[in-house]
Amino acid sequence: MSKEDWQADLREVEAIVGGRHSNAFAFLGLHEVNGQWVLRAFVPHAETLTAFLLDGTELGHLIPRHPAGFFEGKVAVGKRQPIRYRARNAGGEWDIYDPYSFGPVLGPVDDYYIGEGSHLRLFDKLGAHEMEFEGIHGTHFAVWAPNAQRVSVVGSFNEWDGRRHPMRNRFETGIWEVFIPVLGTGTLYKYEIVGPDGVIQPLKADPFARQSELRPRTASVVPDPTPFTWTDAQYLQDRATRDWRRTPMSIYEVHLGSWRRRPDGGFLSYDQLAEQLVPYAADMGYTHIELMPITEHPYDPSWGYQPTGLYAPTARFGDPAGFARFVNAAHEAGLGVILDWVPAHFPTDAHGLARFDGTALYEHEDPRQGYHPDWNTAIYNFGRKEVVSFLVNNALYWLETFHLDGLRVDAVASMLYLDYSRQHGQWVPNKFGGNQNLEAVDFIRRVNSEAYRLHPGTFMIAEESTSWPGVSHPAHTGGLGFGFKWNMGFMNDTLRFMSREPVHRKYHHNDMTFGMVYAFSENFVLPLSHDEVVHGKGSLVEKMPGDDWQQFANLRAYLAFMWGHPGKKLLFMGQEFAQREEWAEGKSLDWYLLDAGMHEGMRRLVADLNAAYRQLPALHARDCEPDGFEWVIGNDHANSVFAWLRKAPDSDPILIVSNFTPIPRSGYKIPMPIAGRWTERINTDAGWYSGSNTGNQGAVTAYAMEGQHWPAEAELFLPALSTLFLKYEPE
């Protein structure tokens, strides 16, 4: 063979050296040319390059073809196999393995399911995975960028030089992959992408990165592949048998960055939160902790709702194993963990998903579909099967990898409606001319169906603020397939009532009763969330009218009203002890307030409400069914008194009575379902809660009545601004 027969075309050499080659795997590494094996390598800084097999057999020196570090040469091998080089220059010598002498890691089965959009283990295939491959330890990288001319892995290991590790294009799926030997845990990396127009994009973080740098740095991190050792098998086994609609669910909503801070103002770690937050929430009697998004995000004041790393627990509090330890500790304490999940939109930070491969890949090109005016973010294109796969896999990843108990899906209404927050002419109708986002509906049904199918005992909660029908009805019956829906109407109506001076409340009585008109149309969670205590809205106690004592009495009566009302409960951190200032994400809650009796009294009340809610089946076993509720007094507008029964099969009934005026009412007659003794299980005016300590001395007696609609009647003392829970005690 003549020299020209096997040596590379100089134009291709220049393309490699210039970073313009679109198919490096077809050129670099081992290739058979006219029956002769040829080895080509690009090793910047090398002056000489010697090739070896893995067993140490020397294949000889390669010929330098370009001063930037391109070498090639004929070698005596019988087949494709991994190659090691020894490079030298005036400064010394170093060994490297040739990434282009390794075969692909992904296979045709992956291609098939990825192409079909049905792959449910993409998080095992895409992103960075440390592994042993063809006898060598290293890391496999894979990323979807179908319109790119070139994609390279860059990091400090190659001087962030995109010419050094261009990836293999799997043309049928648009996935690019490369196995880079030796790289492992802790390696920082990004992707350098050349768009279809030949322009190099800003360096991109890995969409499937399972670990990220601490902000403001934005590189992805190769995670430790060591499997986590879970000790929650019994918890998961018990969880799988639960019907959460008929099980107590009292949720403590937490922003990990501001629940509590270190003395120096720094964040607590996941391990410190496991030591402090978990026992606190368990002691308070909550069943679940709901975390505002801990997916990686660059901007603290976004509270995590503008994530750039959907697969990475934020580095603010530690590494992924630390987060796993937090969840494990919660499960060992009997607490579930719910994660706020944001599949509706994403920020347009340069290192994120926006125009990922130089095109509108994850988002819509048309800003009427792809731009969110409320949050200055991009909207996912739910019509692309690859985007849907990315999001469905993400939900399953959190449920599987971190044993999470549920996902609370943020901003569902913004996904369902094409005209959400848009004026006429600013949105594109669906194929039927309507404003429903049919592709988003299909996505929501799919992610919910897969979550319930693959992870029994977990649940999905919708933050959905409109009257879309069937949000928490099964997908196969035409619903959206969520398990629960936040009841924003209950929150808005009741907070509006409570914020009024008591003298005016009789004119707005229906604000407290209207919720029962639709209470069982969905499986509801009653939320007093972070959204109600920010942006000038004040804290819950600040919303209440009257002097300091009345504000606390109002809030105690209101929380007990909510705990007695049908529906699961959610309370944002700090409100359990009546935080006075509205929430600010940049500092700790005001824990010193617990030294004051009124605040400690509020904390005791919430703990006792949780205990009653969990221990008394009548308060939870029919939370989502109409036969668990019955009005006793719903129309006493003049006195702002409400009374109702909570019931469950094979359980003693509970009577809840609220008096929302500052006037104590003595001898107030209330119809009763059963004659006999009824004990005061909760009295929000008790001295234990820093109330005025009036009530019914622990119990009342209901006397049988003839010829009345109700079989019995009792005379109660209703303390000012109070709620009572009375439990029937059989003889």
SEZADREN-843689 format. One record per atom (N, C-alpha, C): x, y negated, z negated. Coordinates in steps of 0.2 Angstrom, whole numbers, plus 5000, padded with zeros to 4 digits. Layout:
BEGIN
XYZ
...
END
This chain:
BEGIN
500450065000
500050005000
500449945000
500249895004
500649835004
500449794998
500849744996
500749694991
500049664991
499849644997
499249604998
498649654998
498649714998
498149754998
497849754991
498149754986
497949764979
497949704975
498349654977
498349594973
497749544974
497549514969
496949474969
496949414973
496349394976
496349334980
496449274976
496949234978
497149174974
496549134972
496049124976
495449084975
495049114968
495049184968
494749214962
495149204956
495849204957
496249184951
496149114949
496149064953
495948994952
495348994948
494849034950
494149024947
494149054940
494549104939
494649124932
495049074927
495549054930
495949004926
495548934925
495148924930
494748854929
494148864926
493948924924
493348944920
492748934925
492748954931
492248944936
492049014938
492349064936
492149134939
491549154936
491049174940
490349194937
490349274935
490849314937
490749384935
491449404934
491649384928
492349404926
492449484925
491949514923
492049594922
492149624929
491949594934
492049624941
492749614943
493149574939
493849554942
494349564937
494249554930
494749564925
494749634923
495249664919
495249724917
495449774922
495249844921
495449894925
495049904931
495249904937
494849914943
495249954948
494850004951
495150044957
495050004963
495649994966
495749954973
496050004978
495650024983
495950074988
496250134985
495950164980
496250224977
496850204972
496950144970
497550124966
497250084960
497350104954
497150074948
497550004947
497149954946
497549884945
497249854939
497749824935
497549794929
497649714930
497149674928
497149604928
496949574921
497349524919
497249494913
497349414913
496949384909
497149314908
497249304901
497949284899
498149274892
498549214892
498149154891
498549094890
499049094885
499649054886
500249054882
500749104883
500449164886
500949214887
501449204893
502049224892
502549214898
502749284901
502649334896
502649404899
502149444896
501949494899
501349544897
501449614899
501449654893
501649724894
500949764892
500749814896
500149854895
500249914892
499849944887
499950004884
499250034884
499250104884
498550144882
498550144874
497950164872
497850164865
498250214861
498550264865
498950314861
499750284861
499850224864
500450194864
500850204870
500550244875
500950254881
501050184885
501650164887
501750104890
501550114898
501150064900
501050064907
501450014911
501849974908
502349934912
502149864911
502549814914
502549744914
502049724919
501649674918
501149654923
501549584926
501349574932
501649524936
501249454935
501649404933
501249334932
501149304939
500449294940
500249264946
500049184945
499949164939
499749094938
500049074932
500349014932
500748984926
500248974920
499548974921
499148964915
499049034911
499349084914
499349144910
498949204913
498849204920
498549264924
499149314926
498949374924
499449424926
499049484929
499449524933
499149584936
499649634938
499449694939
499949744941
499649814942
499949854946
499749924947
499849964941
499450014938
499550054933
499350124934
499750164931
499650244932
499150264927
498550264928
497950284924
497550324928
497150374925
496650414929
495950394928
495850344924
495150324923
495150264919
494550234919
494450174915
494450184907
494850144904
494950164896
495250094893
495150094887
495350034883
496150024884
496349954885
497049934886
497249884880
497849894878
498149844873
498749814877
498849744876
499349714878
499849684873
500449684875
500949644870
501149584874
501049524872
501149464875
501749434872
502149394876
502749364873
502849294876
503149244872
503349184874
503949164870
504149104870
504749084867
504649084859
504049074857
503849074850
503749144847
503749194851
503649264848
503249304852
502949354849
502549404852
501949424848
501449444852
500849464848
500449514852
500049554849
499649614852
498949584853
498649604859
497949594860
497649654864
496949664862
496649714866
496249684872
496149714877
495849684883
495149694883
494649644882
493949654882
493649684888
494049674894
493749694900
493949764902
494249794898
494449864899
493849914895
493449884892
492849914888
492249914893
491849974892
491249974895
490649934892
490049934895
489549894891
489249934885
489049894880
488749924874
488049934875
487649884878
486949894880
486849944885
486249984885
486150034890
485550024894
485450074899
484850064903
484150064899
484150104893
483550104889
483350034886
483949994884
483849924882
483649884887
483949894893
483749854899
482949864900
482749924900
482049934902
481549904897
481649914890
481249884885
481249804885
481949784886
481949704886
481649684892
481649714898
481349684904
480549694903
480349744900
479649754899
479349704893
479849674889
479649634884
479349664878
479449734877
479249774872
479749794867
480349774868
480949794863
480749764856
480749804851
480649784844
481249794840
481849804843
482449804839
482949764842
482749704845
483249654848
483749634843
483549624836
484049604832
484649654830
484549714833
485049764832
485549764839
485249724844
485649724850
485849664852
485549604851
485749544853
486049504847
486449454848
486849424843
487549454842
487849454836
488449474835
488449534830
488749594832
488749654828
489449684828
489649684822
490349714821
490249794821
490649824825
490549894826
491249934828
491249994829
491850034832
491550054839
491950044844
491650054851
492250084855
492250134858
492750174862
493350174858
493350184851
493950204847
494250134844
493950074845
494250014843
493749974839
493949944833
493549904829
493449834832
492849804832
492749744835
492049714834
491849664838
491249644837
490949634844
490249654845
489949654851
489449594851
489549554856
489149494857
488649494863
487949474862
487549474867
487049424866
486849384872
486449324872
486049324879
485449294878
485049294884
485149224887
485349214893
485449154897
485349164904
484849184907
484749204914
484949164919
484949094918
485049044923
485749024923
486149044918
486849024918
487349054923
487849014925
488349034930
488849074926
488949054920
489449084916
489249074908
489349124904
489349124897
489949154894
490249114889
490849144886
490749134878
491049184874
491149174867
491749134865
491649084861
492149044859
492249034852
492849024849
492949014842
493648994841
493848994835
494548974833
494949034835
494749094836
495149154838
495349144845
495049104849
495249094856
495349014858
495448974852
495548904853
494948874856
494348904855
493748874858
493748864865
494148904869
494248904876
493748944880
493348924883
492848954887
493049004892
493748994894
493949034900
494249104897
494249104891
494649164888
494149224887
493549214885
493149274884
492449264888
492449264894
491749264898
491449324897
490849324897
490449384896
490149424902
489949484901
489649524907
488949504908
488749494914
488049474915
487649544917
487149554913
486749614915
486149584919
486249574926
485849534930
485049544929
484849614928
484149624928
483749594922
484149584917
483849554911
484049484909
484549464912
484849394910
485249394904
485349454901
485749464895
486449464897
486849424893
487649424894
487949464888
488449504889
488749534883
489449544884
489849554878
490549574878
490649604872
491149654872
491449674866
492149654865
492249614859
492849584858
493249624853
493749664854
494149704849
494349654844
494449694838
494749664832
494349614828
493949574831
493549524828
493049554823
492949524817
492449554812
492149504808
492049524802
491649484797
491949414796
491549364796
491749294795
491949264801
492049294807
492249254813
491749204814
491949144815
491549084818
491549084825
490949074828
490849074835
490349034838
490349014844
489748994848
489749014855
489348994859
489349014866
489448954870
489948954875
489948904880
489648924886
489148884888
488748904894
488748854900
488948884906
488948844912
488248844915
487848794915
487148794918
487148804926
486548814928
486548834935
486748774940
486848714937
487148664941
487848654940
488148704937
488948704936
489148664930
488748634927
488948584921
488948624915
489448614911
489548654904
489148614899
488648664896
488248634891
488548624884
488248584880
488548584873
488648654870
489148664866
489148724863
488548744859
488348814860
487748834858
487848884852
487448874846
487448924841
487048984844
487149044841
486849104843
486149104841
485649114846
484949114844
484849174839
485249234840
485149284835
485649294830
485949234828
486449234823
486149254816
486449304813
486149324806
486549284801
486949244802
487349204797
487549144801
487549084797
487849024800
488248984795
488648934798
489048894794
488648844790
488848824784
488548774780
488548704784
487948674784
487848614787
488348564784
488648514787
488448494794
488748534800
489148584798
489448624803
488948674806
488948694812
488448724816
488648794819
489248814818
489448874821
489048934818
489048994822
488749054820
489349094817
489149144813
489649184809
489449254810
489949294811
489949364812
489749394805
489149424804
489049444797
489349514795
489349514788
489649584785
489149634787
489349694790
488949744792
488749794787
489049784781
488949834775
488249834774
487949894774
487149894772
487049874765
486549834764
486349814757
486049874753
486249884747
485949934743
485349914739
484749934741
484149914738
483949954732
483649934727
483349974722
482649954721
482249944726
481549924725
481149974729
481350034729
480950084733
480250094730
480250094723
479550104720
479150054721
479449984721
478949934722
478649934729
479149954734
478849954741
478350014742
478450064738
477950124739
477350104736
477350064730
476650044727
476349984732
476749944735
476549894739
476149914745
476349974748
476050004754
475350024753
475150034747
474450064745
473950004743
474249944743
473749884741
473349854746
472749844744
472349804748
472349734745
472749684748
472849624745
472249584744
471749594748
471049554747
470749574740
470849624738
470549644731
471149654726
471649624727
472249624722
472449554720
472649544714
472749474712
473349444716
473249384718
473849354722
473849284720
474349264716
474449194713
475149174715
475249124719
475849114723
476149054720
476849054719
477148994717
477648974723
477448914725
477748884731
478348854729
478948864732
479548844730
480048814735
480348754734
480848734739
481548744735
481948794737
482448824734
482948764732
483048714737
483548664736
483348614730
482748614728
482548564723
482148584717
482148654717
481748684711
482148664704
482848684705
483248664700
483948654703
484348604700
485048594703
485548614698
486148624700
486748624695
486848564692
487248564686
487348494683
487748444687
488148474692
488448424696
488048404702
487448424702
486948404708
486948454713
487348504713
487448544719
486848604719
486848634724
486248684725
486448744720
485948774717
486048844714
486148894720
486448944719
486549004724
485949044723
485949094729
485449144728
485449184722
486049204720
486149244714
485949204708
486049134707
485849094702
485049084702
484849084708
484049084708
483749144706
484049204707
483849264705
483849274698
484349234695
484449234687
483949194684
483749134687
483349084684
482649084687
482549074693
481849064696
481449134695
481749184697
481349254696
481049264689
481449264684
481149274677
480649214675
480749154678
480349104676
479649114679
479649134686
479049144689
478649204687
479049254685
478749324682
478449304675
478749264671
478549244665
477949204665
477849164670
477249124671
476649164674
476749224676
476249264678
476049264685
476449234689
476349234696
476449304699
476149314705
476249384708
476749374714
476849314717
477249304723
477649234722
478249234725
478549174726
478549154733
478349094735
478349084743
478849024744
479349044748
479949004749
479748954755
479848894754
479848844760
480448874764
480448854771
480848894776
481648894773
481948954773
482648964771
483048984778
482648984783
483048994790
483448934791
484048944794
484548894794
484248834798
484448774795
484248714798
484748654797
484848604801
485348564800
485148504795
484548484795
484348424792
483948434785
484248424779
483948434773
483248404772
483048344774
482448314774
481848344778
482048394783
481548434786
481248484782
481548494776
481348554771
481348624774
481748624780
481748694783
481248704789
480848654790
480348664795
480548644802
481148624803
481448614809
482048664810
481948724811
482548774810
482948784817
483548794816
483948804822
484248874822
484148914816
484448984816
483849024813
483449044817
482849084814
483049154811
483649174813
483849244810
484249234804
484449174802
485049164797
484749134791
484749174785
484649134779
485149074778
484849014776
485348964776
485948974771
486448944774
487148954770
487148904764
486648864763
486648814757
486648854751
486348914751
486348944744
486749014744
487149024750
487549084750
487449124756
487649184756
487649224762
487049274762
486949314768
486349354768
486249404763
486849434761
486849484755
486549444749
486749384748
486549344742
485749344742
485449324748
484749324749
484449394748
484749444750
484449514749
484449524741
484949504738
484949514730
484449474727
484249414730
483749374727
483049414728
482949434734
482249474735
482249534731
482849574730
482849634726
482649624719
482949564716
482849544709
482149534708
481849494713
481149484713
480649544713
480849594717
480449654717
480549694711
481149694708
481249724702
480849694696
480749634697
480349594692
479549594693
479349634698
478649644700
478449584704
478849544707
478649484711
478749494718
478249474722
478349474730
478649414732
478949414738
479249354741
478949344748
478649284749
478349264755
478849214758
478949214765
479349164768
478949124773
479049054772
478749004777
479049024784
478749034789
478949054795
478749004801
479148974805
479048924809
479148944817
478648974820
478648994827
478348944831
478148884829
477748844833
478148794837
478748774835
479148724838
479848734835
480348694839
481048694836
481348634838
481848614834
482148544835
482648544841
482748484844
483148484850
483848464849
484148484843
484848474842
485248514847
485848474849
486248504855
486448574854
486548594848
486848664847
486248714847
485648694847
485148744846
484848764853
484148784853
483848814858
483648774864
483648704863
483448664868
483848664875
483548674880
483848684887
484448734886
484348794884
484848834881
485448854887
485148874892
485648884898
485648834903
485448774901
485448724906
484748714909
484348754907
483648744909
483148754903
482548734905
482048744899
481848814899
482248854894
482248924893
481748944888
481848924882
481348934877
480748894877
480848834880
480248784879
479948774886
479448744887
479148724893
479548664896
479548664903
479948604907
479448544906
478848554907
478348504907
478248474900
478448414899
478348384892
477648384889
477148384894
476448394891
476348464888
476748504889
476648574886
477248594881
477848564883
478448584879
478748534874
478448474874
478648424869
478148414863
478348414857
477848404852
477848324849
477348284850
477448214848
477448204841
477148244837
477148234830
477848244827
478248294829
478848304826
479448294830
479348274836
479948254841
480348324842
479948374843
480248444844
480048474850
480348534852
480148564858
479648624856
479148644860
478648694859
478848754863
478848814860
479048874863
478548894869
478848924874
478448944880
478249014878
477549014876
477349084874
477149124880
477149094886
477049134892
477649174895
478249164891
478849204893
478849264889
478949324892
478949384887
479549384883
480149354886
480749354882
480749304876
480349254876
480249204871
479849244866
479249274868
478849304863
479249364860
479649394863
480049454860
480549424855
480849364856
481249334852
480849324845
480249294846
479949274840
479649334836
479349384840
479049444837
479649484833
480149494836
480749524833
480949484827
480949424827
481149384821
480649394815
480049394816
479549414811
479749484808
479849534812
479949604810
480649604807
481149564809
481749564806
481749544798
481349494797
481349464790
480949524786
480449554788
480049604785
480449664783
480849684788
481249744788
481949734784
482349684787
482949684784
483049654777
482549614775
482549584769
481949604764
481549654767
481049684763
480549624760
480449574764
479949524762
479249554762
478849514758
478149544757
477649514762
477849454765
477349424769
477649364772
477349334778
477549274781
476949224781
477149164779
476649114779
476749074786
476349074791
476549054797
476348974798
476848934799
476748864799
476348834805
475948784804
475748744810
475348784815
474948834813
474548874818
474148834822
473848784819
473348744824
473748714829
474348694828
474748664834
474848714839
474848774838
474948824843
474348844847
473748844843
473148864846
472848814851
472948754850
472648704854
473148664859
473048664865
473448634870
473448554869
472848534867
472848454866
472948434859
473248474855
473448454848
473848394848
473548344844
473948274844
474048244850
473648254855
473748224862
473148194864
473248144868
472648104871
472548134878
471948104880
471748134887
472248114892
472448164896
472948164901
473648174899
473748194892
474348214890
474448284889
473948324891
474048394890
473748434897
473948494897
473748534903
473248584901
472648584904
472148634902
472348704904
472048754901
472248824902
471848844909
471948904911
471648924918
470948924918
470548914912
469848914913
469648834912
470148794911
469948724910
469948704903
470048754898
469948734891
470548714888
470448694881
471048674877
471348724873
471148794873
471448844869
472148864873
472648874869
473248904872
473248974872
472949004877
472849074877
473449114876
474049094879
474649134878
474849134871
474749074867
474949074860
474449124856
473849124858
473349174855
473649244856
473849264862
474049324863
474749344859
475149294858
475749304854
475549314847
475149274844
474949274837
474649344836
474149364840
473849434839
474449484839
474949484844
475449534844
475849534838
476049474836
476549474830
476149504824
475549484823
475149504817
475049584818
474849604823
474749674824
475349714823
475949694825
476549734825
476849734817
476749674814
476949674807
476549714803
475849724804
475449764800
475549834801
475649854808
475849924810
476449944807
476949904807
477649934806
477849924798
477449884795
477649864788
477049864783
476749924782
476149934778
476249894771
475749854769
475849824762
476049754763
476349734769
476449664770
475849624772
475949564773
475349524775
475549454779
475149434783
475249374786
474749314784
475049254783
474549204781
474649144786
474049124788
474049064793
473948994789
474348954791
474148884789
473848854795
473148854795
472748834800
472248794798
472248734800
471848674797
471148664801
470948704806
470348694810
469848744808
469348744812
468848794811
468848854817
469448864819
469548924824
469248984821
468749014824
468449074821
468949134821
468849174815
469149244815
469849234814
470149184811
470849184809
471149244806
470749264800
470949324796
470549384798
470249384804
469949454806
470449494810
470349554810
470849594814
470849584822
471449584824
471549564831
471149614836
471049674834
470649724839
469949704839
469749664834
469049644834
468949574837
469449544840
469449474843
469649424838
469849444832
470149394828
470949374829
471249334825
471949324826
472349374823
472049404818
472449464815
472849444809
472749384806
473149364800
472749404794
473149404789
472749434783
472449384779
472649324779
472449264775
472449204779
472049154776
472149084779
472149034774
472548984774
472548934769
471848894770
471548884764
470848844764
471048774763
471148734768
471348664768
470648624766
470148654768
469448614767
469348614759
469448664756
469348664748
469848614745
470448624747
470948574744
470748504745
470548484752
470448414753
469848394749
469248434749
468648414746
468748404739
469048454735
469048454728
469548404726
470148394729
470548334727
470248264728
469848264733
469448194734
468948184728
468648234726
468148234720
468548214714
469048254713
469448244707
469748174706
469948144712
470248074712
469748024710
469148034710
468647984709
468547974701
468347914699
468247904692
467547944690
467547974684
467048014683
466347984684
466247924683
465647894683
465347894690
465747904695
465547904702
465547984705
465748024701
465748094703
465048124705
464548104701
463848124702
463648114709
463948064713
463748054719
464048094725
464548134722
464948174727
465048244725
464448264721
464448334718
464648384723
464348374730
464448424735
465148434737
465648394735
466348404737
466548464733
466248484727
466548534724
466148604725
465548594728
465148654730
465148674737
465348624742
465248644749
465748704751
466248704747
466748764749
466448834749
465848834745
465548904744
465148924750
464948874754
464648884761
464948924765
465648914765
466048954770
466549004767
466549004760
467049034756
467249104759
466849144762
466949214763
466949224771
466949164775
467049174782
467749194784
468249184780
468949204780
469149234774
469749264774
470149284768
470549224766
470349184761
470649124759
471149124754
471649084755
472149064750
471948994748
471848974742
471748904740
472448874738
472648824743
473348794742
473348724739
473748714734
473948654731
474648654733
474848634739
475548644741
475948584741
476548584744
477048534744
476748474748
476348484753
476048434757
475648384753
475348404747
474948364743
475348314738
475948324738
476348284733
476948254736
476948234742
477448194745
477148134749
477648094752
477448044757
476947994754
477047974747
476647924744
476047954741
475848014742
475248044739
475248054732
475848044729
475948054721
475848124719
476048144713
475948204710
475248224709
475048284707
474348304706
474148264700
474548254694
474248224688
474148144690
474548124694
474448054696
473848034700
473548094704
472948084707
472348074703
472448104697
471848104692
471748034689
471048014688
470947954686
470947954678
470947884675
470847884668
471547864665
471547864658
472247854655
472647924655
473147924651
473647974652
473248044649
472948034644
472548094641
472048124646
471648074649
471148094654
471448124660
472048094662
472348124668
472548204667
472848214661
473048284660
472448324659
471848304655
471248344654
470948354661
470948304666
470648314672
471048374676
471648364676
472048414679
472048484676
471948494670
471848554667
471248584669
470648544669
470048564671
470048584678
470348554682
470348564689
470748624691
471348634688
471648704689
471248764687
470948754681
470548814679
469948824684
469648764686
469148774691
469348814697
469948794700
470248834705
470348904704
470648924698
470848984696
470149034696
469648994694
468949034693
468649034700
468849004705
468448994711
468749054716
468249084720
468549144724
469049114729
469549164730
470149144734
470749154730
471349174734
471949184731
472249114729
472749104725
472949044722
473649024724
473748964726
474448944727
474548874724
475148864720
475248804717
476048784718
476148724720
476848704722
477248694715
477848714716
478248704710
478248634707
478248634700
478248564696
477548554694
477048574698
476348554696
476148594690
476448654689
476248694684
476448664677
476848614677
476948574671
476848494672
476448484677
476248414678
476848364679
477248384684
477748334686
477448274688
477748214685
477448154685
477548114692
478248124694
478348094700
478248134706
478048104712
477948154718
478648184720
478548244723
479148284724
479648254729
480348254728
480848234732
481348294733
481448304739
481848364741
482648364738
482848294737
483548284736
483748294728
483248314724
483448314717
483048374714
483248384708
482848444704
482248414701
481748464700
481148444696
481348414689
480848384686
481048344680
480848394674
481348444673
481248494668
481148474661
481548414660
481548384653
480848364651
480348364655
479648344653
479348404649
479648464649
479348514645
479448504638
479848454636
479948434629
479348394626
478948374631
478348334629
477748384629
477348374623
476748424622
476248424628
476148374631
475648374636
475848414642
476548414644
476748444650
476848524648
477148534642
477148604640
476448634639
475948594637
475248624637
475048644644
475148604649
474948614656
475348684658
475948694656
476348754658
476048814655
475848804649
475548864645
474848884648
474448824650
473848844653
473948884660
474348864664
474448894670
474648964669
475148974664
475349044663
474649084660
474249054656
473649094654
473149104659
473049054664
472649064669
472849124674
473549124675
473749184679
473649244675
473749254669
473649314665
472949334665
472449284664
471749304665
471549324672
471849294677
471649304684
471949384685
472449394683
472749464684
472449514680
472249504674
471949554669
471249564670
470849524673
470149524673
469949544680
469749604682
469549614689
469049574692
468549544687
468049504690
468349444693
468949424691
469149364694
469549374701
469749434702
470149444708
469849504713
469549544710
469349604715
468849594720
468549534720
468049524725
468149444727
468849434728
469049364730
468749344737
468749394741
468549374748
467849404750
467449424745
466749454747
466249414743
465649404746
465149364743
464849394737
464849464736
464549494730
464949484724
465549454724
465949434718
465749364715
465349334718
465149264716
464449254716
464249214711
463549194710
463449124706
463149074709
463049014706
462549024700
462748994694
462248984689
461948914688
462448864689
462248794689
462648764694
462348744700
462648714705
462448644707
461848624704
461548564706
461448514700
461848514695
461848464689
462248404691
462048364696
462448314698
462548264693
462048244689
462048194684
462548204679
462748264677
463248284672
463848304675
463948314681
464548344684
464748404681
464248454680
464348514677
464248564682
464648614682
464648674687
464748734683
464348784685
464348854681
464248904687
464648964686
464549014691
464849084688
464649134691
464849204688
465349234693
465849264691
466349304695
466249374693
466149424698
465949494696
466349534701
466349594698
466649654702
466449714699
466349774703
466149834701
466449864695
466149894690
466449924684
466849874680
466649814680
467049764677
466549714673
466649694667
466249644664
466249574668
465749544668
465749474672
466049424668
466249374672
466549314669
466149254671
465949214666
465649144667
466149094667
466149054672
466548994672
466148924672
466348884667
465948824667
466448764667
466248714671
466648654671
466248594670
466548544666
466248484664
466748424666
466548394672
467048344675
466848274673
466548264667
466448194664
466848194657
467048134655
467348124649
466848134643
466248154644
465748154639
465748234636
465848244630
465748314628
464948324627
464748384629
464048404629
463948464624
463548444619
463348494614
462648524615
462648584614
461948624615
461748624622
462248624627
462148634634
461848704636
461248704638
460948774639
461148804646
461448864646
461648894653
461248964653
460948974659
460749044660
461249094660
461149154657
461649204657
461349274660
461849314663
461549374666
461449434661
461749424655
461749474650
461649444643
461249474639
461249454632
461749484628
462049444623
462549474619
463149424618
463749454616
464249404614
464749394620
464949334621
465349304627
465949274623
466549294624
467149264621
467449214626
467749164623
468049114626
468749134628
468849154635
469549184637
469949124638
469749074641
470049004643
469648944641
469948904637
469648834636
470248784637
470148744642
470648704644
470748644639
470248634635
470348584630
470648614623
470948674623
471248704617
471848664615
471948664609
472548624606
473148654609
473148724610
473748754613
473948724620
473448694623
473648664629
473648584629
473748564622
473748494621
473048454622
472548494622
471848464622
471648444616
470948424615
470748394609
470448444604
470548514606
470448574602
469648574600
469248554605
468548574603
468348624608
467748654606
467448714610
466948754606
466948814607
466448864604
466648914599
467248894596
467548934590
467649004593
467849014599
468049074602
467549114605
466849104604
466349144607
465649114606
465249134611
464549114610
464049174611
463449174609
462949224609
462449204614
462349244619
461749234624
461149274621
460549244621
459949274618
459549294624
459149354624
458749374629
458149324630
457949314636
457349264637
456849304641
456249294640
455649334643
455449284649
455249314654
454849274659
455349224663
455949224662
456449174666
456749214672
457049174676
457349204682
458049234679
458349214674
458949244671
458749284665
459049334664
458749374658
458949354651
459449304651
459649274644
459849204645
460049174639
460249104639
460649094633
461149044634
461649024629
461648954628
461748924622
461948854621
462648844620
462948804624
463748794624
463848724622
464448724619
464848654618
465348654624
465148594628
465648584634
466148524632
466748544631
467248484629
467248434635
467448374634
467548324639
468048354644
467948344650
468448354656
468748424654
468348474655
468648544653
468348594658
468648654658
468348714661
468448774656
467948814655
467848874651
467848934655
468148984653
468049054655
467749094650
467149124651
466849164645
466749234648
467049274644
467049354646
466449384642
466049424645
465549464642
465949524638
465749534632
466049584628
465449634626
465449694629
464949744627
465049764620
464449784617
464449804610
464949874610
END
